[in-house]
Amino acid sequence: MSEETRQEKTPQEATTPAPETGPENAGEAASPEGAQPAQGQALPTPEEIREAIRAHVRDPELMLNVVDLGLIYDIQVTENRTAEITMTLTSPGCPAGPMIITDVQRTVHRLFPQLDEVNIHLVWTPFWNPDMMSEEAKEELGIF
């Protein structure tokens, strides 16, 4: 497998090319209207991508997944085989931010090799707050 590289578009957008090969257990899903999946594989749905991120990407400081923390705002899959993921961090100065963003990109590429690109759009509006966490995450952190 070739080494993945991270290309910065702007300080708030990052894109990585899809790896040339993927794992045997890559997920398959119904294709969005008009989409042309690579190599006969259906494109993943936004919900499948969200569940993959939930299962595999954790905030290294809080040890909770980034979906339940409320960091993933939106996921879209385009007919051009691109995943557009809008997310935030707990703060603009989050020291784990670059690692979390890279983990999201690599996880989606690894589990869904039929995607050509995974674009991360880092936003600060709305600004993250604890109310955005799932009930399970709040309980785990002792927030009631």
TIVO-2410 file (N, C-alpha, C; in nm, 3 decimals):
# residues 144
REC num residu      c1      c2      c3 atome chaine
REC   1      M   0.084  -0.117   0.000     N      A
REC   1      M   0.000   0.000   0.000    CA      A
REC   1      M   0.089   0.123   0.000     C      A
REC   2      S   0.057   0.219  -0.086     N      A
REC   2      S   0.139   0.338  -0.093    CA      A
REC   2      S   0.112   0.428   0.027     C      A
REC   3      E   0.210   0.509   0.062     N      A
REC   3      E   0.196   0.596   0.178    CA      A
REC   3      E   0.101   0.710   0.144     C      A
REC   4      E   0.009   0.738   0.234     N      A
REC   4      E  -0.087   0.846   0.213    CA      A
REC   4      E  -0.020   0.978   0.244     C      A
REC   5      T  -0.058   1.080   0.167     N      A
REC   5      T  -0.007   1.213   0.193    CA      A
REC   5      T  -0.123   1.305   0.220     C      A
REC   6      R  -0.100   1.405   0.298     N      A
REC   6      R  -0.202   1.503   0.332    CA      A
REC   6      R  -0.171   1.630   0.258     C      A
REC   7      Q  -0.267   1.677   0.179     N      A
REC   7      Q  -0.250   1.799   0.103    CA      A
REC   7      Q  -0.340   1.904   0.165     C      A
REC   8      E  -0.284   2.018   0.199     N      A
REC   8      E  -0.364   2.124   0.259    CA      A
REC   8      E  -0.415   2.215   0.149     C      A
REC   9      K  -0.547   2.233   0.139     N      A
REC   9      K  -0.608   2.325   0.044    CA      A
REC   9      K  -0.603   2.466   0.101     C      A
REC  10      T  -0.658   2.479   0.220     N      A
REC  10      T  -0.655   2.605   0.294    CA      A
REC  10      T  -0.634   2.565   0.439     C      A
REC  11      P  -0.613   2.660   0.528     N      A
REC  11      P  -0.598   2.621   0.668    CA      A
REC  11      P  -0.721   2.546   0.722     C      A
REC  12      Q  -0.838   2.562   0.658     N      A
REC  12      Q  -0.957   2.498   0.711    CA      A
REC  12      Q  -1.007   2.382   0.625     C      A
REC  13      E  -0.939   2.346   0.518     N      A
REC  13      E  -0.980   2.233   0.437    CA      A
REC  13      E  -0.860   2.143   0.412     C      A
REC  14      A  -0.879   2.015   0.422     N      A
REC  14      A  -0.772   1.920   0.395    CA      A
REC  14      A  -0.826   1.811   0.306     C      A
REC  15      T  -0.746   1.766   0.212     N      A
REC  15      T  -0.786   1.660   0.120    CA      A
REC  15      T  -0.674   1.558   0.114     C      A
REC  16      T  -0.709   1.432   0.111     N      A
REC  16      T  -0.610   1.328   0.088    CA      A
REC  16      T  -0.659   1.242  -0.026     C      A
REC  17      P  -0.567   1.195  -0.111     N      A
REC  17      P  -0.609   1.104  -0.217    CA      A
REC  17      P  -0.643   0.968  -0.158     C      A
REC  18      A  -0.732   0.898  -0.225     N      A
REC  18      A  -0.770   0.764  -0.179    CA      A
REC  18      A  -0.652   0.670  -0.197     C      A
REC  19      P  -0.636   0.573  -0.106     N      A
REC  19      P  -0.529   0.475  -0.123    CA      A
REC  19      P  -0.559   0.387  -0.244     C      A
REC  20      E  -0.454   0.328  -0.299     N      A
REC  20      E  -0.471   0.246  -0.419    CA      A
REC  20      E  -0.544   0.116  -0.391     C      A
REC  21      T  -0.528   0.060  -0.273     N      A
REC  21      T  -0.596  -0.063  -0.238    CA      A
REC  21      T  -0.660  -0.048  -0.102     C      A
REC  22      G  -0.757  -0.137  -0.073     N      A
REC  22      G  -0.826  -0.127   0.055    CA      A
REC  22      G  -0.839  -0.263   0.119     C      A
REC  23      P  -0.892  -0.269   0.240     N      A
REC  23      P  -0.907  -0.394   0.311    CA      A
REC  23      P  -1.016  -0.481   0.247     C      A
REC  24      E  -1.010  -0.607   0.276     N      A
REC  24      E  -1.107  -0.702   0.223    CA      A
REC  24      E  -1.248  -0.674   0.274     C      A
REC  25      N  -1.259  -0.612   0.394     N      A
REC  25      N  -1.389  -0.592   0.455    CA      A
REC  25      N  -1.447  -0.453   0.433     C      A
REC  26      A  -1.414  -0.388   0.321     N      A
REC  26      A  -1.468  -0.256   0.294    CA      A
REC  26      A  -1.620  -0.264   0.283     C      A
REC  27      G  -1.688  -0.168   0.346     N      A
REC  27      G  -1.834  -0.169   0.348    CA      A
REC  27      G  -1.894  -0.138   0.213     C      A
REC  28      E  -2.011  -0.195   0.186     N      A
REC  28      E  -2.085  -0.166   0.065    CA      A
REC  28      E  -2.220  -0.112   0.104     C      A
REC  29      A  -2.271  -0.019   0.024     N      A
REC  29      A  -2.400   0.040   0.053    CA      A
REC  29      A  -2.470   0.078  -0.076     C      A
REC  30      A  -2.593   0.117  -0.065     N      A
REC  30      A  -2.669   0.162  -0.181    CA      A
REC  30      A  -2.605   0.290  -0.234     C      A
REC  31      S  -2.599   0.302  -0.365     N      A
REC  31      S  -2.536   0.415  -0.430    CA      A
REC  31      S  -2.633   0.533  -0.440     C      A
REC  32      P  -2.585   0.656  -0.414     N      A
REC  32      P  -2.671   0.772  -0.433    CA      A
REC  32      P  -2.711   0.783  -0.580     C      A
REC  33      E  -2.823   0.844  -0.606     N      A
REC  33      E  -2.876   0.860  -0.742    CA      A
REC  33      E  -2.770   0.918  -0.835     C      A
REC  34      G  -2.743   0.848  -0.945     N      A
REC  34      G  -2.650   0.896  -1.047    CA      A
REC  34      G  -2.504   0.873  -1.017     C      A
REC  35      A  -2.468   0.817  -0.904     N      A
REC  35      A  -2.327   0.798  -0.868    CA      A
REC  35      A  -2.269   0.681  -0.948     C      A
REC  36      Q  -2.141   0.690  -0.976     N      A
REC  36      Q  -2.070   0.586  -1.048    CA      A
REC  36      Q  -1.963   0.527  -0.958     C      A
REC  37      P  -1.991   0.418  -0.885     N      A
REC  37      P  -1.893   0.361  -0.794    CA      A
REC  37      P  -1.771   0.305  -0.867     C      A
REC  38      A  -1.658   0.307  -0.798     N      A
REC  38      A  -1.534   0.254  -0.852    CA      A
REC  38      A  -1.535   0.103  -0.845     C      A
REC  39      Q  -1.484   0.038  -0.947     N      A
REC  39      Q  -1.460  -0.105  -0.947    CA      A
REC  39      Q  -1.581  -0.185  -0.901     C      A
REC  40      G  -1.701  -0.143  -0.940     N      A
REC  40      G  -1.821  -0.218  -0.908    CA      A
REC  40      G  -1.868  -0.206  -0.765     C      A
REC  41      Q  -1.800  -0.129  -0.680     N      A
REC  41      Q  -1.842  -0.114  -0.541    CA      A
REC  41      Q  -1.937   0.005  -0.529     C      A
REC  42      A  -2.043  -0.015  -0.452     N      A
REC  42      A  -2.137   0.094  -0.427    CA      A
REC  42      A  -2.072   0.197  -0.335     C      A
REC  43      L  -2.113   0.321  -0.352     N      A
REC  43      L  -2.064   0.427  -0.264    CA      A
REC  43      L  -2.128   0.414  -0.127     C      A
REC  44      P  -2.055   0.450  -0.022     N      A
REC  44      P  -2.113   0.445   0.113    CA      A
REC  44      P  -2.214   0.558   0.132     C      A
REC  45      T  -2.306   0.536   0.221     N      A
REC  45      T  -2.400   0.642   0.257    CA      A
REC  45      T  -2.335   0.730   0.364     C      A
REC  46      P  -2.386   0.852   0.381     N      A
REC  46      P  -2.333   0.935   0.490    CA      A
REC  46      P  -2.346   0.866   0.626     C      A
REC  47      E  -2.454   0.793   0.648     N      A
REC  47      E  -2.472   0.725   0.777    CA      A
REC  47      E  -2.368   0.615   0.797     C      A
REC  48      E  -2.332   0.543   0.691     N      A
REC  48      E  -2.228   0.440   0.703    CA      A
REC  48      E  -2.093   0.503   0.736     C      A
REC  49      I  -2.065   0.617   0.676     N      A
REC  49      I  -1.940   0.687   0.706    CA      A
REC  49      I  -1.942   0.735   0.851     C      A
REC  50      R  -2.055   0.790   0.896     N      A
REC  50      R  -2.067   0.837   1.033    CA      A
REC  50      R  -2.044   0.722   1.132     C      A
REC  51      E  -2.102   0.605   1.104     N      A
REC  51      E  -2.086   0.489   1.193    CA      A
REC  51      E  -1.941   0.440   1.193     C      A
REC  52      A  -1.874   0.446   1.078     N      A
REC  52      A  -1.733   0.406   1.072    CA      A
REC  52      A  -1.646   0.500   1.155     C      A
REC  53      I  -1.674   0.629   1.146     N      A
REC  53      I  -1.600   0.727   1.227    CA      A
REC  53      I  -1.629   0.703   1.374     C      A
REC  54      R  -1.756   0.679   1.408     N      A
REC  54      R  -1.794   0.652   1.548    CA      A
REC  54      R  -1.716   0.533   1.603     C      A
REC  55      A  -1.701   0.430   1.523     N      A
REC  55      A  -1.636   0.307   1.569    CA      A
REC  55      A  -1.484   0.316   1.576     C      A
REC  56      H  -1.423   0.407   1.499     N      A
REC  56      H  -1.277   0.403   1.485    CA      A
REC  56      H  -1.200   0.529   1.522     C      A
REC  57      V  -1.266   0.644   1.539     N      A
REC  57      V  -1.192   0.768   1.564    CA      A
REC  57      V  -1.230   0.824   1.701     C      A
REC  58      R  -1.130   0.834   1.788     N      A
REC  58      R  -1.151   0.885   1.924    CA      A
REC  58      R  -1.068   1.011   1.947     C      A
REC  59      D  -1.120   1.097   2.031     N      A
REC  59      D  -1.043   1.210   2.079    CA      A
REC  59      D  -0.940   1.151   2.176     C      A
REC  60      P  -0.810   1.169   2.151     N      A
REC  60      P  -0.709   1.104   2.235    CA      A
REC  60      P  -0.703   1.158   2.378     C      A
REC  61      E  -0.755   1.276   2.401     N      A
REC  61      E  -0.755   1.332   2.537    CA      A
REC  61      E  -0.875   1.283   2.618     C      A
REC  62      L  -0.991   1.279   2.555     N      A
REC  62      L  -1.113   1.239   2.626    CA      A
REC  62      L  -1.146   1.091   2.611     C      A
REC  63      M  -1.083   1.026   2.513     N      A
REC  63      M  -1.104   0.884   2.485    CA      A
REC  63      M  -1.251   0.851   2.455     C      A
REC  64      L  -1.318   0.944   2.389     N      A
REC  64      L  -1.454   0.923   2.341    CA      A
REC  64      L  -1.453   0.943   2.190     C      A
REC  65      N  -1.544   0.874   2.121     N      A
REC  65      N  -1.545   0.889   1.975    CA      A
REC  65      N  -1.593   1.029   1.936     C      A
REC  66      V  -1.543   1.077   1.823     N      A
REC  66      V  -1.568   1.215   1.782    CA      A
REC  66      V  -1.711   1.239   1.736     C      A
REC  67      V  -1.783   1.133   1.696     N      A
REC  67      V  -1.923   1.149   1.658    CA      A
REC  67      V  -2.006   1.179   1.783     C      A
REC  68      D  -1.991   1.097   1.888     N      A
REC  68      D  -2.068   1.121   2.010    CA      A
REC  68      D  -2.025   1.248   2.083     C      A
REC  69      L  -1.903   1.293   2.058     N      A
REC  69      L  -1.860   1.422   2.115    CA      A
REC  69      L  -1.928   1.539   2.043     C      A
REC  70      G  -1.988   1.513   1.928     N      A
REC  70      G  -2.056   1.618   1.853    CA      A
REC  70      G  -1.964   1.695   1.761     C      A
REC  71      L  -1.850   1.637   1.726     N      A
REC  71      L  -1.754   1.708   1.640    CA      A
REC  71      L  -1.784   1.695   1.491     C      A
REC  72      I  -1.862   1.595   1.453     N      A
REC  72      I  -1.896   1.575   1.311    CA      A
REC  72      I  -2.031   1.641   1.286     C      A
REC  73      Y  -2.032   1.747   1.205     N      A
REC  73      Y  -2.155   1.821   1.180    CA      A
REC  73      Y  -2.232   1.767   1.060     C      A
REC  74      D  -2.162   1.733   0.952     N      A
REC  74      D  -2.231   1.692   0.830    CA      A
REC  74      D  -2.140   1.602   0.747     C      A
REC  75      I  -2.202   1.508   0.675     N      A
REC  75      I  -2.129   1.421   0.583    CA      A
REC  75      I  -2.211   1.412   0.455     C      A
REC  76      Q  -2.145   1.436   0.343     N      A
REC  76      Q  -2.209   1.422   0.213    CA      A
REC  76      Q  -2.121   1.336   0.124     C      A
REC  77      V  -2.184   1.256   0.040     N      A
REC  77      V  -2.112   1.175  -0.058    CA      A
REC  77      V  -2.158   1.224  -0.195     C      A
REC  78      T  -2.061   1.267  -0.277     N      A
REC  78      T  -2.096   1.322  -0.408    CA      A
REC  78      T  -2.090   1.215  -0.516     C      A
REC  79      E  -2.150   1.245  -0.629     N      A
REC  79      E  -2.146   1.152  -0.743    CA      A
REC  79      E  -2.005   1.142  -0.800     C      A
REC  80      N  -1.916   1.230  -0.761     N      A
REC  80      N  -1.776   1.225  -0.804    CA      A
REC  80      N  -1.691   1.138  -0.713     C      A
REC  81      R  -1.756   1.056  -0.629     N      A
REC  81      R  -1.689   0.963  -0.537    CA      A
REC  81      R  -1.603   1.039  -0.435     C      A
REC  82      T  -1.661   1.146  -0.381     N      A
REC  82      T  -1.592   1.227  -0.282    CA      A
REC  82      T  -1.678   1.234  -0.156     C      A
REC  83      A  -1.616   1.217  -0.041     N      A
REC  83      A  -1.684   1.238   0.086    CA      A
REC  83      A  -1.648   1.378   0.135     C      A
REC  84      E  -1.749   1.457   0.164     N      A
REC  84      E  -1.732   1.593   0.216    CA      A
REC  84      E  -1.776   1.590   0.362     C      A
REC  85      I  -1.680   1.603   0.453     N      A
REC  85      I  -1.708   1.592   0.596    CA      A
REC  85      I  -1.686   1.729   0.661     C      A
REC  86      T  -1.793   1.783   0.719     N      A
REC  86      T  -1.785   1.911   0.791    CA      A
REC  86      T  -1.777   1.878   0.939     C      A
REC  87      M  -1.674   1.931   1.003     N      A
REC  87      M  -1.652   1.900   1.143    CA      A
REC  87      M  -1.590   2.019   1.215     C      A
REC  88      T  -1.581   2.006   1.345     N      A
REC  88      T  -1.517   2.108   1.427    CA      A
REC  88      T  -1.428   2.037   1.529     C      A
REC  89      L  -1.368   2.114   1.615     N      A
REC  89      L  -1.290   2.062   1.728    CA      A
REC  89      L  -1.345   2.125   1.855     C      A
REC  90      T  -1.306   2.074   1.969     N      A
REC  90      T  -1.357   2.130   2.094    CA      A
REC  90      T  -1.311   2.273   2.117     C      A
REC  91      S  -1.198   2.312   2.056     N      A
REC  91      S  -1.151   2.450   2.063    CA      A
REC  91      S  -1.054   2.474   1.948     C      A
REC  92      P  -1.039   2.600   1.904     N      A
REC  92      P  -0.945   2.628   1.796    CA      A
REC  92      P  -0.800   2.589   1.829     C      A
REC  93      G  -0.766   2.588   1.956     N      A
REC  93      G  -0.630   2.553   1.997    CA      A
REC  93      G  -0.613   2.408   2.036     C      A
REC  94      C  -0.707   2.325   2.000     N      A
REC  94      C  -0.703   2.183   2.039    CA      A
REC  94      C  -0.573   2.119   1.992     C      A
REC  95      P  -0.488   2.073   2.085     N      A
REC  95      P  -0.360   2.015   2.045    CA      A
REC  95      P  -0.376   1.883   1.969     C      A
REC  96      A  -0.488   1.815   1.985     N      A
REC  96      A  -0.511   1.688   1.916    CA      A
REC  96      A  -0.579   1.708   1.781     C      A
REC  97      G  -0.610   1.831   1.745     N      A
REC  97      G  -0.682   1.860   1.622    CA      A
REC  97      G  -0.624   1.798   1.497     C      A
REC  98      P  -0.496   1.820   1.467     N      A
REC  98      P  -0.439   1.760   1.346    CA      A
REC  98      P  -0.448   1.607   1.345     C      A
REC  99      M  -0.430   1.546   1.461     N      A
REC  99      M  -0.438   1.401   1.470    CA      A
REC  99      M  -0.582   1.352   1.446     C      A
REC 100      I  -0.680   1.421   1.501     N      A
REC 100      I  -0.820   1.383   1.483    CA      A
REC 100      I  -0.860   1.395   1.337     C      A
REC 101      I  -0.824   1.504   1.274     N      A
REC 101      I  -0.857   1.525   1.132    CA      A
REC 101      I  -0.794   1.416   1.046     C      A
REC 102      T  -0.667   1.387   1.070     N      A
REC 102      T  -0.597   1.282   0.995    CA      A
REC 102      T  -0.661   1.146   1.019     C      A
REC 103      D  -0.699   1.118   1.143     N      A
REC 103      D  -0.765   0.990   1.174    CA      A
REC 103      D  -0.898   0.976   1.100     C      A
REC 104      V  -0.975   1.085   1.093     N      A
REC 104      V  -1.102   1.080   1.020    CA      A
REC 104      V  -1.075   1.049   0.873     C      A
REC 105      Q  -0.982   1.120   0.812     N      A
REC 105      Q  -0.951   1.098   0.670    CA      A
REC 105      Q  -0.903   0.955   0.644     C      A
REC 106      R  -0.808   0.911   0.720     N      A
REC 106      R  -0.751   0.778   0.698    CA      A
REC 106      R  -0.852   0.667   0.723     C      A
REC 107      T  -0.934   0.683   0.824     N      A
REC 107      T  -1.036   0.582   0.853    CA      A
REC 107      T  -1.134   0.569   0.738     C      A
REC 108      V  -1.182   0.682   0.688     N      A
REC 108      V  -1.280   0.678   0.578    CA      A
REC 108      V  -1.215   0.622   0.452     C      A
REC 109      H  -1.091   0.661   0.422     N      A
REC 109      H  -1.020   0.604   0.305    CA      A
REC 109      H  -1.003   0.453   0.319     C      A
REC 110      R  -0.962   0.409   0.436     N      A
REC 110      R  -0.933   0.267   0.458    CA      A
REC 110      R  -1.059   0.182   0.448     C      A
REC 111      L  -1.168   0.228   0.506     N      A
REC 111      L  -1.290   0.149   0.509    CA      A
REC 111      L  -1.375   0.161   0.383     C      A
REC 112      F  -1.354   0.269   0.307     N      A
REC 112      F  -1.432   0.292   0.185    CA      A
REC 112      F  -1.339   0.327   0.069     C      A
REC 113      P  -1.262   0.230   0.020     N      A
REC 113      P  -1.164   0.257  -0.085    CA      A
REC 113      P  -1.228   0.299  -0.218     C      A
REC 114      Q  -1.359   0.282  -0.232     N      A
REC 114      Q  -1.425   0.325  -0.355    CA      A
REC 114      Q  -1.438   0.477  -0.364     C      A
REC 115      L  -1.410   0.548  -0.254     N      A
REC 115      L  -1.409   0.695  -0.257    CA      A
REC 115      L  -1.275   0.742  -0.311     C      A
REC 116      D  -1.280   0.839  -0.400     N      A
REC 116      D  -1.156   0.895  -0.456    CA      A
REC 116      D  -1.093   0.998  -0.363     C      A
REC 117      E  -1.176   1.073  -0.290     N      A
REC 117      E  -1.125   1.176  -0.201    CA      A
REC 117      E  -1.209   1.182  -0.074     C      A
REC 118      V  -1.144   1.225   0.032     N      A
REC 118      V  -1.213   1.257   0.157    CA      A
REC 118      V  -1.170   1.399   0.192     C      A
REC 119      N  -1.265   1.492   0.186     N      A
REC 119      N  -1.236   1.632   0.215    CA      A
REC 119      N  -1.291   1.667   0.351     C      A
REC 120      I  -1.205   1.724   0.434     N      A
REC 120      I  -1.245   1.769   0.567    CA      A
REC 120      I  -1.261   1.920   0.563     C      A
REC 121      H  -1.377   1.967   0.605     N      A
REC 121      H  -1.405   2.111   0.615    CA      A
REC 121      H  -1.414   2.143   0.763     C      A
REC 122      L  -1.311   2.207   0.814     N      A
REC 122      L  -1.304   2.242   0.956    CA      A
REC 122      L  -1.372   2.377   0.975     C      A
REC 123      V  -1.476   2.380   1.058     N      A
REC 123      V  -1.553   2.502   1.079    CA      A
REC 123      V  -1.559   2.536   1.228     C      A
REC 124      W  -1.586   2.662   1.256     N      A
REC 124      W  -1.596   2.708   1.394    CA      A
REC 124      W  -1.735   2.764   1.425     C      A
REC 125      T  -1.826   2.755   1.328     N      A
REC 125      T  -1.963   2.799   1.347    CA      A
REC 125      T  -2.056   2.686   1.308     C      A
REC 126      P  -2.140   2.638   1.394     N      A
REC 126      P  -2.151   2.682   1.533    CA      A
REC 126      P  -2.033   2.635   1.616     C      A
REC 127      F  -1.996   2.713   1.713     N      A
REC 127      F  -1.885   2.679   1.800    CA      A
REC 127      F  -1.925   2.561   1.888     C      A
REC 128      W  -1.836   2.463   1.901     N      A
REC 128      W  -1.868   2.342   1.978    CA      A
REC 128      W  -1.893   2.376   2.124     C      A
REC 129      N  -1.991   2.307   2.185     N      A
REC 129      N  -2.014   2.317   2.328    CA      A
REC 129      N  -2.064   2.181   2.377     C      A
REC 130      P  -2.059   2.154   2.507     N      A
REC 130      P  -2.095   2.022   2.560    CA      A
REC 130      P  -2.238   1.978   2.528     C      A
REC 131      D  -2.329   2.072   2.498     N      A
REC 131      D  -2.465   2.034   2.463    CA      A
REC 131      D  -2.470   1.955   2.332     C      A
REC 132      M  -2.366   1.961   2.253     N      A
REC 132      M  -2.362   1.890   2.125    CA      A
REC 132      M  -2.328   1.741   2.140     C      A
REC 133      M  -2.286   1.702   2.259     N      A
REC 133      M  -2.250   1.562   2.283    CA      A
REC 133      M  -2.375   1.476   2.294     C      A
REC 134      S  -2.360   1.347   2.260     N      A
REC 134      S  -2.469   1.252   2.280    CA      A
REC 134      S  -2.490   1.231   2.429     C      A
REC 135      E  -2.606   1.177   2.464     N      A
REC 135      E  -2.633   1.149   2.605    CA      A
REC 135      E  -2.531   1.050   2.661     C      A
REC 136      E  -2.491   0.952   2.579     N      A
REC 136      E  -2.392   0.853   2.623    CA      A
REC 136      E  -2.258   0.919   2.655     C      A
REC 137      A  -2.216   1.013   2.571     N      A
REC 137      A  -2.089   1.083   2.595    CA      A
REC 137      A  -2.097   1.169   2.721     C      A
REC 138      K  -2.211   1.234   2.740     N      A
REC 138      K  -2.227   1.317   2.860    CA      A
REC 138      K  -2.220   1.231   2.986     C      A
REC 139      E  -2.285   1.116   2.983     N      A
REC 139      E  -2.281   1.025   3.098    CA      A
REC 139      E  -2.139   0.976   3.124     C      A
REC 140      E  -2.067   0.943   3.017     N      A
REC 140      E  -1.929   0.894   3.029    CA      A
REC 140      E  -1.840   0.998   3.096     C      A
REC 141      L  -1.865   1.125   3.065     N      A
REC 141      L  -1.784   1.234   3.122    CA      A
REC 141      L  -1.842   1.289   3.252     C      A
REC 142      G  -1.957   1.238   3.293     N      A
REC 142      G  -2.018   1.284   3.418    CA      A
REC 142      G  -2.088   1.419   3.404     C      A
REC 143      I  -2.133   1.453   3.283     N      A
REC 143      I  -2.205   1.578   3.261    CA      A
REC 143      I  -2.355   1.546   3.260     C      A
REC 144      F  -2.431   1.610   3.348     N      A
REC 144      F  -2.574   1.581   3.357    CA      A
REC 144      F  -2.657   1.703   3.329     C      A
***
